[in-house]
Amino acid sequence: MFGLVGPDGAGKTTTIKILCGLLNPDDGQVNLFGKNILNNRKEIQNNIGYLSQKFSLYVDLTVDENIEFFAQIHNVRNFHSRRDELLEFTRLTPFRNRLADQLSGGMKQKLALACSLIHKPKILFLDEPTTGVDPVSRRDFWKILSSLIKEGITILMTTPYLDEAERCNRVALMHKGEIISLDTPGRIKNPVGKKSIEIITSDIKLSYKILKAMNEFEIQIFGDRINLIAESTDEIIKKVKQILSSNGIEIISYRVVNLSLENVFIHLINK
């Protein structure tokens, strides 16, 4: 599983559309299965599956009918057993006669996945598959993806969620149309050579404002806690305590943790 990670507008969807042969590249070459996609578009597309960012199936067709339609597009003749297998796999069997428009967000994504797998692709492209999906459906979706990897399918997915990117074998961090880092999640985090000090104070917003204004710290805020990125953590903690205390702010707790992929991504963008 390869993850293409970045904020909205980074170029993730454009990249996937080029890889799927839906857009032509302005420059360079795109090769899948050792063949140039511009010269072998149809052959390559018969061996890939694509799940777009927006639900693009037919809402006036049932679950069964949508899968059948995609089977016909890909010239899959004896698709019935494969369809039953996919419905069982995605837990959609009880809903096979329901119109796609009447499915929940998570079920719609599972149906779209089943349609993209009906012709047994070798590579599966997923464009932000869990965006807008509830936590339970999101977890189920990841279980399905794990099973697909065991079957030998290569998955290339885009995601704005860096916690999801941690699950990928390799990750490319993308910013403003360029890849700024590419490696395993572990190796991307290691070269930074820093730690994160996670701090909770009596006034998070004011603490962030004061520390940010000093321009002495690389500081990030996540909900009710502040993260300071530093090498010598002891000195930083001592200094921060003094600064916040002089402004009447109490440090409730702090801990030194390893950098997350989110910390690293923001650090690289700031650089």
Steps between C-alpha positions, in 0.01 A plus 500: 500500500639832388363823649495835324449748782438872501254782567218602267638644178836319527442314172403155630183453292667638188786250544259207539302605193821510296601155628157365402522649151216745561725803453809538282821619671640837396850357521686178580392139457258275686565126487285226653585131463808615304288670232439865420141588579464740206570218254330217690213676673225239449718203588622665819152616602375140475750408773434783744213597728412859589290634785446872452482763772129561446235229487448446129278193476140492379268595785189368320651150471515244779824372651478187281425700187792739551746212531347328196533822298871528579550132421353561154722806446806282567365210291478269802252238384460253788493763773226359728726297731753784508222745589377276783856472627548878498166563670597258776846655517359853543208387720248634250313173437196600713474823298544362148149602392518849648540804274846657520338833591361343818837382632699670775828675417708203614287252305529713186879485526489123545276468195736718296787278614311183400434650154869586457599140592253307281756448220781394741742792444871469575526859625227683691498881507304656788450876515433601863277195557418571866431874481161576654453141619400426860767345731344151505472481119850644472636217717309239296637650179856461628437137589384442142813670362722283720330189358555625143872543563518138621347400165790667320328816374713814496319801645586864433289734708482872566401627842504827695513296824856448617398232752381294201828558320683334791340169389654514151818314400634810328385860504551807282437834672367744240488881521406745224532238226841371611609197702702634793577162660466137393581194711351268761312688777773403750786624285323826419474574872853395602721743300339802667696403812269682738240426765158646569416652838126467550374767742161561662455837673227690684451720189603326178411780258684770697799267552521436126472872423779593744741224392427553129571875526848434643618324181735285710311174474360282225149477637187314387155489661274193494165547676561543874876454491810670364790317335848649510750345260847501654834320533598591860168442673613573860615854421186576299267377777682713758478809282134449411409457867663835581333682211151368569531541876594868457176539302288333768456174309539164671639191325260222599705220342763429238669200345770434240378281213632384164402711202183401318476518123284809547778670701753415231278618216443841660873520582595435137248755369634762742855430381 
